[in-house]
């Protein structure tokens, strides 16, 4: 997330996975401000991953890494 200001813009933030971009499953949620967020969750089979803010905001993440 940004380090200069506005970290609260990225919360609440959820990570979701999908096989078809129609049905999404939430795998992680962040409700507190953060600079770096590392998430571990149970193994998921999915084709797509998305980070989604749960409110109208300006979402500006520095980067997202997905490891398989």
SVG drawing of the C-alpha trace seen along z (x, -y; Angstrom):
<svg xmlns="http://www.w3.org/2000/svg" viewBox="-21 -11 27 38">
<polyline fill="none" stroke="black" stroke-width="0.4" points="0.0,0.0 1.1,-3.6 3.5,-4.8 3.2,-8.5 -0.5,-8.9 -4.0,-7.6 -3.5,-4.0 -7.1,-3.9 -8.3,-4.1 -7.5,-0.4 -9.7,0.8 -11.8,2.8 -10.0,4.9 -10.8,8.5 -8.9,11.0 -11.2,13.2 -10.6,16.2 -12.7,17.4 -12.8,20.1 -15.1,18.2 -15.2,14.5 -18.9,14.9 -18.7,16.6 -16.1,15.3 -14.9,16.8 -13.4,14.6 -10.2,16.0 -8.9,13.1 -10.0,9.8 -8.2,6.8 -10.0,4.3 -7.0,2.3 -4.6,0.0 -1.4,1.7 1.8,1.1 2.6,4.7 0.0,7.5 1.1,11.1 -1.8,13.6 -1.7,17.3 -4.9,19.3 -5.9,22.9 -4.9,24.1 -7.4,23.0 -7.9,24.0 -8.8,21.0 -8.0,19.2 -8.5,15.6 -7.5,13.6 -8.7,10.1 -8.3,7.5 -11.5,5.6 -12.2,2.6 -15.6,3.0 -16.6,-0.6 -16.3,-3.4 -12.7,-4.6 -9.5,-5.2 -7.5,-1.9 -3.8,-2.3 -1.7,0.6 2.1,0.6 2.1,4.2 0.4,7.6 2.2,10.9 0.5,14.2 2.5,17.4 1.4,20.8"/>
</svg>
